[in-house]
Amino acid sequence: TVSLYDYKTDPVRRTQEDVDKDKQLYLYAWACKKLGIPLRDQTLLFVKFNEHITTTHTEKDIAEFEEYMLEMADEMVSAGNFARTAAPAEADKRFPPKINKYCGGCDHLPICPKRGEILAQKDKLMHDVDETKIRDREPEAETAADASDHVETGTTF
């Protein structure tokens, strides 16, 4: 029987309820079951706080997660097919930006349409907003002439 440990560098504490519902841990439990690895429990070790929280998942929990995971996979395939064929305005309507606890660490925050709302809720984000990525002004729209001046270097900024 195996105990699984996952080290986390999250900047905020999680509750037992958060850990019990953690989809990543459900995925680990599901994978262990599929691979025939008997799993006793799973523990998240929070490095910043020198704390750990342990959870377990029943066979019923894992079966329900598998059903959920397959539904999500079907939705992702369907959404991907739509996104590839839809006009940009249609895609924007179907996939509007949603604020969540990860927004503070997102590389797209400087150009996000929800940027102002996100910055107003900094205290609710899991990751601190990287102020070096944020400018004091809204991003300017790029013109076609500007776009033609760009050279691909393979470097991500």
Disulfide bonds with the S-S distance in Angstrom:
none
